[in-house]
Amino acid sequence: MPVVQISMWAGRSDEQKKKIIEGVTNVLCEVLNIKPENVTVIIYDVEKKNWGKSGKPASEV
C-alpha cells in the first residue's frame, strides 16, 4: 500500500489539490497494477515563512 507525501507551499486551491491526489493515484495504479483504495496521498501545506531555501525563508527569496 503506497503512501505518497507531498510537501508544497500553501496557497493551492482545493480543486488543484484534488487533481494532484487523483493524478498521483492514477499513476500509481497504472504502474503498480493496484486499486485506488490501496493508495494514500497526503499533502502538507507549508507556509513559505516555514520553508527554508538558499539559507533564507522562502518568503524572502
C-alpha positions in Angstrom: 0.0 0.0 0.0 1.9 3.1 -1.2 1.8 6.3 0.9 2.8 9.4 -1.0 3.6 12.5 1.0 3.7 15.8 -0.9 5.1 19.0 0.8 4.4 22.2 -1.1 3.9 25.9 -0.3 0.5 26.7 1.0 -1.9 28.6 -1.3 -3.1 26.0 -3.8 -6.8 25.7 -4.2 -8.8 22.6 -3.1 -9.5 21.9 -6.7 -5.8 21.8 -7.5 -5.1 19.5 -4.6 -7.9 17.3 -5.7 -6.4 17.0 -9.1 -3.0 16.2 -7.7 -4.4 13.5 -5.5 -6.3 12.0 -8.4 -3.3 12.2 -10.8 -0.8 10.6 -8.4 -3.3 7.9 -7.5 -3.9 7.1 -11.2 -0.2 6.9 -12.0 0.5 4.5 -9.1 -2.5 2.3 -10.0 -1.3 2.1 -13.6 2.4 1.5 -12.9 1.9 -0.8 -9.9 -1.3 -2.5 -11.1 -3.1 -1.8 -7.8 -6.5 -0.5 -6.9 -7.1 3.2 -5.9 -8.2 2.2 -2.4 -4.7 0.9 -1.8 -3.1 4.4 -2.4 -2.8 7.1 0.2 -1.8 10.6 -0.7 -1.0 13.2 2.0 -0.5 16.9 1.1 1.3 19.1 3.6 0.7 22.8 3.0 3.7 24.7 4.4 3.8 28.4 4.7 6.7 30.0 2.9 8.0 31.5 6.1 8.4 27.9 7.4 10.3 26.7 4.3 14.0 27.4 4.0 15.5 27.9 0.6 19.0 29.2 -0.2 19.6 29.9 3.5 16.5 32.1 3.9 12.8 31.6 4.4 11.2 31.1 1.0 9.0 34.1 1.7 12.2 36.2 1.3 13.7 34.5 -1.7 
